[in-house]
Every structure is written in C-alpha cells, then in structure tokens.
C-alpha cells in the first residue's frame, strides 16, 4: 500500500466482497512513426474470510507484450494469482506455481489495479458533478483536469525530466455515498514531447497516450473464491508415480512451494533423519535407490530425485524433482 494518508476508504475495510474489472491501454509513438501499444486487462475478486489473512483473493491480468528479446525468456500473456486459505497459487501461462501464503497479496499489486483509493489524496481541484448511480451503487461524481498523480504515471525512470513535455490528464472518479470507497475511476492522458529511448538507446521525444478504467462490478455478492479445475490441490504435492497427496513427507516438514516439476520442502529434521526417512518409506513402496550427487529413486519407468541440503536456519531443505 501507499504511505500517504488517503481520503477514501480501502475496499477491504468496508466491503464483505467485491469484484473489480479494468483496462489500461497505452500507445507510445516514436519520431520514426513506430507505435508501441499495449492493452492490459485486469480482474480481481475478493471475499472476506475468518481465516488468518482476513480474506481470499483471485486476480487475473492479461495482455502483456509476449515478444521476448533474443536470449530472453518469453513472458506469459496471462497471469492468474489465487490466495486462498493459507495457500498461494499462481498460474503463469499454463504453468502453476504454489507457495505458502504471506497475506499481503493485495498490497503488493500495482495500485492502479488494486488500490484506487491511494491514487488521489486531495480533492481540492476536483469538480463535484453531482450524485449518480453506478452499477446499482449511489455515488458522488467528481471530475478533474490536472495531473494529480503524474509522477506515478510517467516518472518510472530515474531522472526522467518531464519539464519540457506537454502533458494533460482528464479524469473522473465516482465515490460511494455510503462507505466512501471508489466505485469507478477513469482517466486519459495525452502527452507530447515526452522523453524516452528508442530501440538503439537514443534519447527521443515521443507522443504518449494512456487510457485507464477501474470499476467495481459487484459488491457484497460473492460467497467464496473458487479455484480453477486444473489448479493443483492446495498444500498437496504431486510427484510422478504417486497419486496427488500420497507422496510421503517426513514429520515436522512443510511444503514451501512447487514450480516446473520441482517441489521444495523445509524440514526441522537433520539431513541424516530425512535421508533415513526416504530410505525406509520409498523402499517399502517398491522404489529402488541410485546413490550419487543427486540421489534418485526408480520404479518402473519413473525416476525421481530427492535432494537434501542444510537449511539456512537449521533443519533441512528438500528438493523433489520428477523425471
């Protein structure tokens, strides 16, 4: 979250659940006529819970530029994050990542997606357009013709000098009369002579256009966050040769996360105790061990690696990799 005191209420402070949607369209026109454009769509569902984190969340962002430079990994065009109970699940393209939940997921998201209340801290120069209704919610409509958050929008590069640029921002914000939370926020930016660098690294002056909309589509109507059918079972690890949740885990050991077929566990046991545990349990299940730098276990045509290392704060780090 932001550090400045805001004049609007946080959605999580006043609502039991909400569903928000939005878009951000950008276009940068270079002197040679080339245009770099993006159209990012985002969606957030949030439901208050009695669990340790106060609420569960699902977020989807799509429309990233997937063109990767030479030697660079491709960026997935869609990212989905699910924070449910004590678990965090993230889907990057078609790949799932799991990890223990820390509880500050909404705070870590960009404010333009999740914290519209933090983008405006002063209504002094806003014009009151009167009372209206947006998506069944009574609101007060304000408009502005200024740049109250210009530094956030364009000051992303260190030392970016905007003094010579011709920039104008027009916007509207709709605030709930009951609860004082942002129901809808829309603005557009047009900038000329905005400094940037081209593909060759030369400093150039560009034309910039941005369109952004944030909107609550449902308030206090959601019962729970539902995981997609292809999501891994939270807290259960899936290892080749084992049904989900059936791979043996030593006592006093927690699952830290999984990604790309690799599963990370943290155990309070020593390396010797972890090794003895797997020597006993995997052998009893018909697996055959091959010693080596990366000890492996084989059963039929399936092979898995069980790698241990001292933990940073004691205990043992365990890495499970399926082949």
Backbone bond lengths (Angstrom), bond angles and torsions (degrees), N, CA, C in turn:
res aa  C-N    CA-C-N  psi(-1)  N-CA   C-N-CA  omega(-1)  CA-C   N-CA-C  phi
1 X - - - 1.446 - - 1.505 111.79 -
2 X 1.332 117.22 172.56 1.442 121.98 -179.32 1.515 111.93 -80.66
3 X 1.323 115.33 171.31 1.456 120.13 -178.92 1.522 111.38 -100.67
4 X 1.362 118.35 -20.88 1.444 120.35 -179.96 1.528 110.53 -79.88
5 X 1.333 114.64 149.48 1.455 119.15 175.44 1.518 109.03 -71.45
6 X 1.325 117.48 132.86 1.446 120.86 -177.50 1.523 109.85 -100.80
7 X 1.328 114.91 159.59 1.457 120.36 -179.10 1.523 111.91 -95.67
8 X 1.337 116.58 -9.46 1.454 120.95 179.61 1.522 109.99 -110.63
9 X 1.327 115.61 155.81 1.463 120.77 179.66 1.522 110.29 -78.23
10 X 1.328 115.94 145.31 1.460 121.17 172.17 1.521 109.75 -68.66
11 X 1.330 116.62 140.70 1.460 120.47 -178.33 1.527 111.45 -58.24
12 X 1.337 116.43 -39.57 1.468 119.86 -177.39 1.527 112.31 -71.65
13 X 1.326 117.12 -17.25 1.460 119.54 179.91 1.524 112.42 -81.46
14 X 1.337 117.36 -26.80 1.468 119.27 -170.92 1.526 113.97 -119.19
15 X 1.337 118.27 -10.99 1.464 120.48 -176.65 1.519 110.90 -115.19
16 X 1.340 115.70 154.06 1.465 121.54 175.01 1.524 111.07 -87.25
17 X 1.317 116.24 -27.86 1.460 121.12 175.54 1.520 107.73 -163.71
18 X 1.332 116.36 158.75 1.459 119.96 174.28 1.524 109.94 -156.88
19 X 1.306 113.71 158.88 1.468 122.12 173.76 1.519 106.58 -129.90
20 X 1.322 116.60 121.16 1.455 121.02 -179.86 1.518 109.58 -119.86
21 X 1.325 114.72 149.77 1.448 121.86 179.53 1.518 108.37 -138.67
22 X 1.322 116.32 157.51 1.451 117.69 178.06 1.506 112.97 -174.24
23 X 1.326 114.69 171.02 1.453 121.78 178.38 1.521 109.30 -139.98
24 X 1.321 114.87 153.82 1.454 121.08 173.18 1.523 107.80 -139.48
25 X 1.331 115.85 114.17 1.459 122.21 -179.98 1.522 108.96 -109.89
26 X 1.316 116.53 130.23 1.456 120.59 178.98 1.520 109.63 -129.99
27 X 1.312 115.50 148.35 1.464 121.60 175.20 1.522 108.21 -145.18
28 X 1.328 116.11 126.63 1.462 122.36 177.20 1.518 107.43 -118.12
29 X 1.319 116.14 120.33 1.463 121.57 -178.81 1.526 109.55 -105.62
30 X 1.342 115.73 122.95 1.460 121.65 -177.79 1.535 110.60 -91.78
31 X 1.330 117.53 163.96 1.474 120.24 -177.53 1.520 113.94 -56.97
32 X 1.340 117.95 -29.41 1.466 120.01 -179.90 1.523 112.76 -82.26
33 X 1.346 116.91 3.38 1.457 120.72 178.30 1.515 114.46 94.13
34 X 1.331 118.11 -9.86 1.460 120.11 178.76 1.525 109.94 -67.42
35 X 1.335 115.96 140.77 1.461 121.84 -179.61 1.530 109.64 -121.55
36 X 1.324 116.82 123.74 1.465 122.70 171.15 1.523 107.41 -98.91
37 X 1.330 116.89 120.25 1.461 119.66 -177.43 1.519 110.78 -131.72
38 X 1.317 115.51 150.11 1.465 122.39 175.57 1.518 108.54 -138.50
39 X 1.320 115.25 154.37 1.464 121.47 175.47 1.525 107.12 -139.13
40 X 1.307 116.06 93.51 1.461 121.80 -176.79 1.524 109.60 -95.10
41 X 1.323 116.18 132.04 1.456 121.88 174.90 1.521 109.05 -113.62
42 X 1.321 117.21 141.12 1.456 120.05 179.28 1.519 110.22 -135.85
43 X 1.320 114.97 153.26 1.462 121.33 179.80 1.518 108.32 -148.00
44 X 1.324 116.43 135.37 1.461 121.69 178.67 1.522 109.02 -131.92
45 X 1.338 116.10 132.15 1.462 122.84 168.18 1.522 106.92 -115.13
46 X 1.334 116.62 134.85 1.465 120.74 178.84 1.519 108.38 -137.89
47 X 1.349 115.80 136.30 1.464 121.86 -179.72 1.521 108.71 -134.20
48 X 1.324 116.50 128.70 1.462 120.30 177.03 1.529 109.69 -67.08
49 X 1.332 116.58 139.81 1.459 121.92 178.04 1.519 109.57 -133.92
50 X 1.328 115.13 167.95 1.462 120.92 176.55 1.522 111.79 -92.21
51 X 1.320 117.44 5.23 1.454 121.30 -179.59 1.519 111.97 -71.49
52 X 1.327 115.93 -177.56 1.478 120.40 -174.43 1.526 113.81 -67.12
53 X 1.338 118.04 -17.47 1.456 120.11 -175.70 1.529 113.08 -106.16
54 X 1.318 117.25 -1.04 1.458 120.37 173.39 1.506 116.31 81.04
55 X 1.331 117.63 -13.41 1.449 119.66 -179.84 1.518 111.26 -175.26
56 X 1.339 116.15 156.44 1.459 122.76 174.60 1.520 108.68 -110.40
57 X 1.334 116.36 154.88 1.451 120.19 -173.33 1.514 111.34 -143.12
58 X 1.327 115.61 146.06 1.458 122.43 168.14 1.516 107.43 -129.71
59 X 1.329 116.65 133.84 1.452 120.54 179.63 1.521 109.72 -136.93
60 X 1.319 116.15 138.91 1.457 121.65 176.14 1.532 108.46 -130.75
61 X 1.321 115.74 132.24 1.458 121.78 175.10 1.517 107.52 -127.77
62 X 1.326 117.63 128.00 1.459 121.08 -179.46 1.517 110.03 -135.45
63 X 1.323 114.79 161.79 1.450 120.17 177.97 1.505 114.40 101.76
64 X 1.353 117.62 15.13 1.460 119.69 177.05 1.524 110.19 -65.47
65 X 1.321 115.66 154.79 1.464 120.67 173.14 1.521 107.58 -74.48
66 X 1.327 117.47 114.73 1.470 120.69 -175.25 1.532 112.27 -91.81
67 X 1.323 117.75 0.76 1.464 119.44 -179.79 1.529 109.17 -73.18
68 X 1.321 116.13 113.65 1.464 120.80 -178.65 1.519 109.76 -98.90
69 X 1.316 116.02 142.68 1.450 120.19 176.72 1.519 110.87 -71.15
70 X 1.323 115.37 169.36 1.459 120.00 -177.90 1.528 109.89 -61.19
71 X 1.324 115.61 128.72 1.452 120.40 -179.67 1.507 114.25 79.50
72 X 1.340 118.17 1.38 1.456 121.83 -179.17 1.521 110.67 -102.08
73 X 1.354 117.96 142.42 1.464 119.66 178.64 1.520 110.92 -67.46
74 X 1.320 116.02 146.24 1.457 120.08 179.43 1.525 110.20 -70.92
75 X 1.312 116.15 138.05 1.461 121.77 178.69 1.517 108.81 -89.34
76 X 1.334 118.53 127.37 1.469 119.20 179.60 1.520 110.81 -62.76
77 X 1.339 115.83 143.62 1.461 119.76 -177.36 1.517 111.82 -76.21
78 X 1.338 117.34 -15.19 1.460 120.19 179.25 1.526 109.92 -140.83
79 X 1.313 115.16 138.38 1.465 121.90 176.33 1.521 108.00 -126.46
80 X 1.328 116.67 132.62 1.461 121.29 176.40 1.522 108.74 -124.41
81 X 1.330 117.02 135.88 1.457 122.65 -179.97 1.522 108.35 -124.07
82 X 1.322 115.96 132.03 1.462 121.91 177.47 1.520 107.92 -125.58
83 X 1.319 116.35 121.84 1.460 122.61 175.56 1.518 106.71 -115.50
84 X 1.327 115.59 101.42 1.462 121.58 -173.18 1.521 109.00 -129.57
85 X 1.329 116.45 125.13 1.459 119.33 -179.19 1.508 110.18 62.32
86 X 1.330 116.26 -124.30 1.463 121.09 179.70 1.522 111.56 -104.36
87 X 1.337 116.90 13.97 1.461 120.58 -173.95 1.522 111.96 -118.97
88 X 1.331 114.51 147.14 1.458 122.76 173.33 1.523 108.13 -117.12
89 X 1.329 115.88 128.96 1.451 120.93 176.54 1.520 108.18 -127.07
90 X 1.312 116.89 133.12 1.456 121.67 179.52 1.520 108.81 -128.62
91 X 1.329 116.57 134.08 1.453 121.84 177.24 1.510 108.64 -112.41
92 X 1.332 116.33 115.66 1.453 123.15 178.86 1.514 107.50 -105.93
93 X 1.315 117.90 101.10 1.453 120.14 -173.02 1.515 109.27 66.90
94 X 1.337 116.71 -111.11 1.471 121.32 177.27 1.523 112.12 -108.13
95 X 1.316 118.34 2.91 1.467 122.69 -174.58 1.516 110.35 -101.94
96 X 1.344 116.73 131.95 1.462 122.06 178.00 1.520 110.58 -97.28
97 X 1.326 115.91 141.62 1.457 123.59 172.73 1.522 107.28 -125.90
98 X 1.321 117.62 135.70 1.460 121.20 178.08 1.519 109.79 -124.64
99 X 1.321 115.38 151.68 1.462 121.01 -180.00 1.519 108.61 -162.98
100 X 1.324 117.34 159.76 1.472 119.04 173.34 1.525 109.77 -63.77
101 X 1.293 116.30 146.36 1.455 121.12 -177.86 1.526 110.81 -82.79
102 X 1.333 116.68 141.96 1.459 121.69 178.26 1.525 112.13 -105.65
103 X 1.344 117.24 -20.16 1.452 119.74 170.78 1.506 117.18 96.38
104 X 1.348 119.22 -1.48 1.460 120.39 -179.35 1.524 111.41 -114.40
105 X 1.344 116.11 32.87 1.459 120.12 -173.80 1.528 112.41 -60.72
106 X 1.322 117.29 -44.72 1.457 119.81 -177.51 1.523 110.10 -65.20
107 X 1.328 117.50 -39.45 1.456 120.93 -179.55 1.526 111.72 -64.66
108 X 1.327 117.61 -29.02 1.455 120.54 -176.93 1.522 112.98 -83.74
109 X 1.323 117.61 -12.18 1.455 120.54 178.67 1.526 109.81 -75.59
110 X 1.339 117.68 153.30 1.476 118.95 176.02 1.519 111.17 -56.82
111 X 1.321 116.48 139.24 1.464 120.79 -175.93 1.518 112.03 -59.29
112 X 1.335 117.79 -32.93 1.462 119.26 -178.53 1.517 111.70 -64.99
113 X 1.340 117.53 -21.11 1.455 120.67 177.61 1.533 111.90 -91.75
114 X 1.329 116.65 -38.77 1.459 118.92 -166.31 1.521 115.40 -123.33
115 X 1.343 118.70 -15.63 1.455 121.05 -174.73 1.527 111.12 -130.82
116 X 1.323 118.36 59.78 1.469 118.13 179.83 1.519 112.72 -60.65
117 X 1.335 117.15 -24.54 1.463 120.46 179.11 1.519 111.70 -65.62
118 X 1.346 118.06 -19.20 1.459 120.96 -177.29 1.526 112.85 -89.96
119 X 1.330 117.49 -8.47 1.458 119.80 -174.29 1.521 112.90 -82.21
120 X 1.312 117.63 -18.91 1.460 121.07 179.50 1.528 108.34 -129.30
121 X 1.319 116.05 124.43 1.469 120.00 -179.53 1.517 112.12 -116.69
122 X 1.340 116.75 2.87 1.463 119.57 -178.46 1.527 108.75 -153.79
123 X 1.326 117.11 125.99 1.462 122.14 179.06 1.527 112.65 -99.37
124 X 1.306 117.39 13.01 1.458 121.23 -173.15 1.528 112.36 -57.23
125 X 1.344 117.16 -41.29 1.458 120.72 -176.47 1.527 112.74 -98.93
126 X 1.334 116.89 13.38 1.455 120.46 178.85 1.536 109.40 -91.52
127 X 1.324 116.12 150.98 1.460 121.67 178.81 1.520 109.98 -103.26
128 X 1.319 117.39 128.17 1.462 122.45 177.97 1.527 108.37 -79.11
129 X 1.343 115.05 114.35 1.461 121.07 -178.74 1.526 112.67 -93.29
130 X 1.327 117.68 0.42 1.455 120.45 177.12 1.518 113.45 104.30
131 X 1.312 115.88 -178.00 1.464 122.14 -177.42 1.531 110.28 -91.18
132 X 1.337 115.19 141.51 1.461 122.00 -179.56 1.523 108.56 -144.31
133 X 1.327 116.58 -174.29 1.460 122.91 174.03 1.522 108.65 -130.51
134 X 1.331 116.52 128.51 1.463 122.55 177.52 1.517 108.57 -124.37
135 X 1.327 116.48 119.35 1.466 122.13 -179.91 1.527 111.71 50.96
136 X 1.330 115.96 42.09 1.454 121.73 176.56 1.511 114.82 79.66
137 X 1.336 117.61 6.77 1.463 121.60 -178.04 1.522 108.80 -111.50
138 X 1.326 117.29 129.33 1.457 121.64 176.50 1.522 109.36 -71.04
139 X 1.330 116.13 129.93 1.457 120.56 -174.06 1.521 110.39 -138.03
140 X 1.347 114.36 163.00 1.458 122.44 166.66 1.521 107.00 -106.99
141 X 1.322 116.75 130.14 1.467 123.05 -176.42 1.522 109.47 -98.17
142 X 1.334 115.85 126.11 1.461 121.50 174.60 1.530 108.78 -119.78
143 X 1.322 116.44 148.19 1.460 120.77 174.90 1.522 109.13 -127.32
144 X 1.335 115.68 159.54 1.457 119.00 178.40 1.524 110.22 -147.72
145 X 1.308 114.41 154.96 1.459 123.49 177.45 1.519 106.45 -135.35
146 X 1.322 114.29 75.88 1.457 119.83 -175.38 1.517 107.53 -167.90
147 X 1.326 117.59 -170.34 1.467 121.86 -179.63 1.522 109.74 -128.63
148 X 1.322 118.39 73.12 1.464 119.42 -176.41 1.518 114.08 -70.50
149 X 1.336 117.02 -19.22 1.471 118.33 178.84 1.521 110.63 -133.49
150 X 1.358 115.08 40.06 1.457 120.17 -179.42 1.526 112.49 -60.97
151 X 1.319 117.18 -39.06 1.465 119.60 -179.08 1.515 111.06 -60.89
152 X 1.341 117.53 -38.77 1.463 120.49 179.91 1.515 111.08 -67.88
153 X 1.322 117.24 -37.36 1.453 121.14 -174.30 1.518 112.84 -74.55
154 X 1.324 116.84 -45.19 1.458 120.12 -171.37 1.521 114.11 -118.70
155 X 1.316 118.22 -9.79 1.448 119.67 -179.43 1.515 112.09 -89.34
156 X 1.326 117.05 40.26 1.461 120.27 -176.34 1.524 111.51 -77.90
157 X 1.326 116.98 -26.73 1.458 120.53 178.94 1.528 109.65 -91.96
158 X 1.313 115.48 137.46 1.462 119.55 177.57 1.526 109.88 -61.69
159 X 1.322 116.30 130.71 1.453 119.94 176.43 1.518 114.73 75.89
160 X 1.317 119.13 13.54 1.459 121.14 179.75 1.533 109.50 -67.71
161 X 1.326 116.35 120.32 1.467 121.76 -177.15 1.523 109.56 -96.46
162 X 1.328 116.77 111.51 1.454 121.33 -178.71 1.525 112.43 -104.36
163 X 1.327 116.70 9.66 1.460 119.46 -173.03 1.526 112.43 -63.97
164 X 1.345 117.64 -30.52 1.457 120.33 -178.00 1.525 112.43 -92.63
165 X 1.319 117.13 -5.61 1.465 120.27 -176.37 1.525 110.55 -79.40
166 X 1.332 114.50 148.89 1.461 121.72 175.33 1.525 107.27 -102.95
167 X 1.335 116.47 102.67 1.463 121.34 -171.91 1.523 109.90 -125.22
168 X 1.324 115.49 134.61 1.455 120.09 176.30 1.516 109.37 -134.95
169 X 1.319 115.85 135.71 1.457 122.17 177.48 1.525 108.84 -122.78
170 X 1.319 116.00 128.17 1.461 122.70 173.37 1.520 108.05 -116.57
171 X 1.322 117.47 140.10 1.451 118.33 -177.63 1.503 113.97 -157.53
172 X 1.323 113.71 166.88 1.454 122.54 177.03 1.513 108.58 -139.22
173 X 1.329 116.06 146.03 1.460 121.52 177.09 1.521 108.31 -138.71
174 X 1.322 115.02 135.26 1.458 121.91 -179.70 1.526 107.98 -116.07
175 X 1.337 117.20 123.20 1.464 122.60 -172.19 1.527 108.94 -118.80
176 X 1.344 116.70 132.08 1.461 121.25 -178.52 1.521 110.44 -62.03
177 X 1.338 115.54 131.98 1.471 119.25 177.51 1.516 110.78 -70.01
178 X 1.319 117.66 -29.19 1.461 122.68 176.85 1.522 108.88 -108.50
179 X 1.307 117.39 99.92 1.462 121.53 179.70 1.513 113.87 118.48
180 X 1.346 117.61 -21.68 1.465 121.53 175.47 1.525 112.89 56.81
181 X 1.339 116.68 41.11 1.457 120.53 176.59 1.530 109.25 -113.92
182 X 1.333 115.94 157.20 1.463 121.48 -177.42 1.524 109.53 -76.56
183 X 1.328 116.57 121.10 1.464 122.44 178.19 1.528 110.63 -93.80
184 X 1.322 116.16 -37.68 1.462 120.26 179.10 1.515 108.71 -150.99
185 X 1.319 115.41 144.28 1.455 121.39 -179.22 1.530 106.80 -145.43
186 X 1.314 117.72 124.22 1.466 120.86 -179.59 1.517 109.25 -139.25
187 X 1.321 116.07 137.90 1.449 118.85 174.93 1.523 110.08 -149.26
188 X 1.305 114.66 159.36 1.461 121.12 175.40 1.516 108.55 -132.20
189 X 1.310 115.61 147.01 1.459 121.77 -179.67 1.523 108.82 -128.80
190 X 1.306 115.36 134.68 1.458 121.70 172.29 1.526 107.09 -126.38
191 X 1.317 116.43 124.56 1.453 120.45 -179.06 1.517 111.79 -131.81
192 X 1.317 116.35 136.91 1.463 122.12 174.92 1.517 108.91 -121.11
193 X 1.324 114.81 147.78 1.468 121.90 -178.78 1.522 111.52 59.88
194 X 1.328 115.36 41.13 1.464 121.13 177.13 1.527 108.23 -87.78
195 X 1.339 119.22 123.35 1.469 120.56 -176.86 1.515 112.17 -68.14
196 X 1.339 115.28 140.33 1.464 122.08 178.56 1.521 106.90 -157.08
197 X 1.325 117.29 -177.52 1.460 121.99 174.99 1.519 109.07 -123.09
198 X 1.345 116.36 142.63 1.458 119.86 178.62 1.524 110.08 -87.76
199 X 1.349 116.54 -173.60 1.468 120.85 -175.41 1.524 112.22 -63.59
200 X 1.340 116.42 -25.24 1.472 119.63 179.68 1.524 111.70 -88.24
201 X 1.325 116.75 -0.01 1.456 120.70 179.66 1.510 114.33 86.10
202 X 1.333 116.93 9.41 1.462 120.29 179.01 1.524 110.36 -81.76
203 X 1.327 116.23 143.57 1.453 120.43 176.21 1.524 109.74 -75.85
204 X 1.330 115.63 127.95 1.465 121.01 -178.72 1.520 108.75 -137.08
205 X 1.337 115.06 164.30 1.456 121.40 174.93 1.523 108.54 -103.81
206 X 1.312 116.70 130.49 1.457 121.45 -173.20 1.526 110.70 -122.36
207 X 1.335 114.51 164.83 1.454 121.91 168.65 1.524 108.10 -101.02
208 X 1.321 116.78 132.59 1.462 121.45 -176.03 1.523 109.70 -122.40
209 X 1.332 115.16 135.51 1.461 121.17 175.59 1.520 108.62 -131.52
210 X 1.338 116.56 130.72 1.466 121.34 179.60 1.530 108.76 -133.88
211 X 1.316 115.91 135.13 1.463 122.09 173.04 1.521 107.50 -126.92
212 X 1.334 116.73 128.85 1.469 120.20 -176.66 1.522 109.56 -138.60
213 X 1.340 115.19 137.63 1.469 120.98 177.57 1.520 108.73 -138.30
214 X 1.321 116.27 131.86 1.473 123.52 170.73 1.519 106.80 -122.32
215 X 1.349 116.40 136.66 1.462 118.43 -177.16 1.522 110.69 -152.54
216 X 1.328 116.57 134.53 1.454 121.56 170.43 1.525 108.16 -82.31
217 X 1.328 116.24 123.30 1.463 119.71 -179.67 1.523 112.27 -99.88
218 X 1.330 116.97 -24.18 1.470 121.23 177.48 1.520 108.97 -144.61
219 X 1.327 115.97 139.63 1.463 122.01 179.12 1.521 109.06 -130.44
220 X 1.340 115.72 126.54 1.472 122.90 175.57 1.526 112.87 58.31
221 X 1.346 116.69 38.63 1.464 120.70 178.35 1.521 113.16 -120.37
222 X 1.340 118.57 -13.36 1.464 121.46 -175.69 1.527 110.47 -89.42
223 X 1.330 116.12 140.78 1.462 121.00 -179.98 1.527 112.74 -96.68
224 X 1.314 117.08 -37.16 1.463 120.40 -176.02 1.521 109.20 -163.84
225 X 1.331 115.28 159.25 1.458 121.82 173.65 1.523 108.22 -87.73
226 X 1.318 117.08 127.04 1.463 122.14 -179.38 1.523 109.59 -107.56
227 X 1.316 116.30 130.24 1.457 120.92 178.41 1.531 110.22 -78.41
228 X 1.330 118.45 148.31 1.469 121.17 176.08 1.527 111.33 -62.60
229 X 1.335 116.30 158.16 1.461 120.56 -177.99 1.522 112.55 -62.86
230 X 1.334 117.76 -29.67 1.463 119.40 -177.72 1.525 113.07 -88.79
231 X 1.330 117.92 4.18 1.463 120.59 179.95 1.525 110.60 -72.06
232 X 1.330 117.73 143.07 1.470 119.46 174.96 1.516 110.39 -66.35
233 X 1.321 115.97 153.49 1.462 120.65 178.65 1.525 109.54 -66.32
234 X 1.336 118.80 120.96 1.469 120.40 -178.15 1.526 111.65 -56.54
235 X 1.326 116.06 132.00 1.449 121.13 176.31 1.513 114.66 80.42
236 X 1.351 118.20 -10.51 1.461 121.50 178.91 1.518 108.81 -106.39
237 X 1.327 117.10 136.25 1.457 119.98 -179.96 1.520 109.54 -99.35
238 X 1.323 115.23 146.51 1.457 121.85 -179.47 1.519 108.57 -114.97
239 X 1.328 115.79 115.06 1.464 123.03 -177.21 1.519 108.06 -119.74
240 X 1.345 118.80 136.20 1.468 120.42 177.97 1.526 111.64 -53.25
241 X 1.323 116.03 135.75 1.460 120.84 -179.16 1.512 114.16 91.30
242 X 1.344 117.08 -2.99 1.457 121.94 -179.37 1.518 109.30 -131.80
243 X 1.330 115.73 143.93 1.459 119.71 171.86 1.529 108.20 -67.95
244 X 1.346 118.19 152.38 1.470 120.13 -179.95 1.522 112.27 -52.36
245 X 1.324 115.40 128.71 1.456 120.64 177.57 1.514 114.80 84.84
246 X 1.347 118.46 -1.91 1.471 120.26 -176.51 1.529 113.90 -99.71
247 X 1.328 118.15 -7.53 1.460 119.24 177.68 1.523 109.02 -66.18
248 X 1.346 118.05 131.31 1.475 119.94 -176.01 1.523 112.20 -67.46
249 X 1.321 115.40 134.79 1.457 122.16 178.08 1.522 108.00 -121.40
250 X 1.329 118.80 129.26 1.466 120.88 -179.16 1.523 111.70 -60.12
251 X 1.326 117.72 157.27 1.465 119.94 174.75 1.519 110.81 -63.31
252 X 1.334 116.07 156.77 1.466 121.82 178.96 1.532 111.68 55.79
253 X 1.330 115.74 39.63 1.458 122.27 -178.49 1.523 109.27 -131.73
254 X 1.336 117.10 135.26 1.454 121.65 -179.99 1.522 110.56 -118.60
255 X 1.323 115.16 150.33 1.460 121.21 176.83 1.529 108.03 -83.64
256 X 1.329 116.76 121.35 1.454 121.38 -179.06 1.524 112.67 -88.67
257 X 1.328 117.03 -29.02 1.458 118.95 179.54 1.512 111.06 160.34
258 X 1.339 115.35 174.27 1.456 120.93 178.87 1.514 109.05 -147.60
259 X 1.336 115.77 147.96 1.453 120.88 177.09 1.515 108.74 -163.60
260 X 1.343 115.61 132.53 1.459 120.87 173.87 1.511 114.28 57.04
261 X 1.341 118.02 36.89 1.455 120.91 179.11 1.511 114.34 83.50
262 X 1.331 117.68 0.57 1.464 121.52 177.12 1.519 109.30 -107.57
263 X 1.324 116.50 133.57 1.460 122.20 -178.14 1.518 108.68 -120.81
264 X 1.323 116.11 130.83 1.459 121.89 -177.41 1.518 109.67 -109.82
265 X 1.346 116.86 130.86 1.449 123.13 176.45 1.530 109.22 -127.07
266 X 1.308 115.92 153.11 1.458 122.14 176.45 1.519 108.43 -124.13
267 X 1.337 115.99 122.78 1.461 120.91 -176.15 1.522 111.00 -117.62
268 X 1.328 115.34 145.61 1.460 120.49 172.85 1.525 111.11 -79.87
269 X 1.324 117.21 -11.08 1.462 121.24 -179.87 1.520 110.79 -76.20
270 X 1.336 116.32 160.50 1.461 121.23 175.73 1.529 109.47 -76.25
271 X 1.344 116.04 166.31 1.463 119.62 177.72 1.527 110.68 -59.18
272 X 1.325 115.97 -40.48 1.462 119.38 -179.49 1.524 110.61 -63.04
273 X 1.336 117.27 -40.51 1.470 120.34 -179.37 1.527 110.87 -68.85
274 X 1.350 116.93 -38.22 1.466 119.74 178.14 1.526 110.34 -65.91
275 X 1.326 116.37 -44.74 1.467 120.35 179.33 1.520 110.81 -60.67
276 X 1.331 116.86 -43.80 1.469 120.63 179.26 1.525 111.00 -63.29
277 X 1.344 116.46 -37.48 1.467 120.33 179.32 1.521 110.56 -60.32
278 X 1.338 116.35 -48.55 1.466 118.98 -177.34 1.526 111.75 -73.72
279 X 1.338 117.69 -33.48 1.460 119.55 175.29 1.529 110.83 -58.53
280 X 1.322 115.86 -38.04 1.467 120.40 -179.22 1.532 111.42 -77.39
281 X 1.326 117.38 -51.95 1.461 120.80 -169.92 1.526 112.78 -75.18
282 X 1.333 118.14 -42.19 1.458 118.94 -179.73 1.524 111.39 -70.52
283 X 1.334 117.07 -38.27 1.468 119.48 176.84 1.525 110.66 -62.70
284 X 1.335 116.91 -39.47 1.464 120.53 179.32 1.522 111.71 -65.16
285 X 1.329 117.17 -23.73 1.465 121.45 179.93 1.529 112.25 -93.17
286 X 1.345 116.59 7.60 1.463 120.20 174.71 1.508 115.23 92.17
287 X 1.347 118.49 14.39 1.449 121.71 179.07 1.536 109.30 -92.51
288 X 1.336 115.97 146.02 1.462 121.95 -179.22 1.521 109.44 -111.27
289 X 1.321 116.21 132.27 1.465 120.99 -174.51 1.518 111.31 -93.87
290 X 1.354 115.03 139.18 1.459 122.32 171.17 1.527 107.24 -116.84
291 X 1.338 116.16 116.26 1.456 120.19 -179.38 1.531 109.75 -70.63
292 X 1.334 116.05 160.38 1.453 120.57 177.36 1.507 110.72 156.92
293 X 1.334 115.44 -174.22 1.460 120.42 179.40 1.528 110.60 -59.10
294 X 1.337 115.97 -38.67 1.461 121.54 175.06 1.527 107.09 -120.23
295 X 1.335 117.52 87.18 1.470 119.99 -176.93 1.531 110.70 -53.10
296 X 1.319 116.02 136.46 1.456 120.66 -179.02 1.522 110.12 -126.69
297 X 1.328 114.04 156.30 1.451 121.76 177.63 1.530 108.63 -125.42
298 X 1.319 116.69 135.88 1.462 121.51 -176.38 1.520 110.83 -126.68
299 X 1.335 114.65 138.27 1.455 121.88 172.94 1.521 107.31 -144.19
300 X 1.338 115.61 115.36 1.458 118.82 -174.47 1.514 109.76 64.61
301 X 1.336 116.95 -128.10 1.470 120.58 179.72 1.521 112.42 -101.12
302 X 1.343 116.80 17.22 1.461 121.10 -179.14 1.527 109.46 -110.69
303 X 1.325 116.37 134.02 1.453 122.22 177.48 1.531 109.29 -128.84
304 X 1.323 115.99 136.32 1.459 121.05 175.67 1.524 108.83 -129.05
305 X 1.327 115.94 150.52 1.452 121.89 174.59 1.516 109.19 -105.90
306 X 1.330 116.40 137.66 1.454 122.89 174.62 1.518 106.70 -121.76
307 X 1.338 116.93 105.46 1.457 122.38 -173.39 1.524 108.76 -113.03
308 X 1.316 116.63 133.41 1.463 121.16 -179.67 1.523 110.18 -120.96
309 X 1.330 116.08 151.26 1.461 122.45 176.82 1.513 107.79 -153.12
310 X 1.338 117.05 153.23 1.471 119.01 178.79 1.525 110.92 -60.13
311 X 1.339 116.41 138.49 1.451 120.64 176.82 1.510 111.39 -77.17
312 X 1.339 116.93 154.30 1.468 120.94 -178.35 1.522 111.90 -60.62
313 X 1.330 116.69 -39.78 1.452 119.86 -178.48 1.513 112.72 -107.45
314 X 1.324 116.84 28.24 1.455 120.92 -174.85 1.514 110.25 100.12
315 X 1.323 116.61 174.41 1.442 119.91 -178.43 1.513 111.04 72.07
316 X 1.342 116.33 -154.21 1.457 120.87 -171.86 1.527 111.14 -141.59
317 X 1.334 115.36 134.70 1.450 121.11 169.16 1.517 109.05 -87.62
318 X 1.344 115.91 134.11 1.467 120.67 -179.76 1.518 108.24 -121.78
319 X 1.337 116.14 131.23 1.458 121.60 176.08 1.522 108.73 -119.81
320 X 1.328 115.66 124.31 1.472 122.15 178.09 1.520 107.27 -109.09
321 X 1.332 116.21 126.34 1.466 121.18 177.86 1.515 109.86 -129.51
322 X 1.326 115.43 127.74 1.457 119.97 176.32 1.518 111.06 -94.00
323 X 1.324 116.41 145.63 1.462 121.15 178.35 1.529 109.50 -112.74
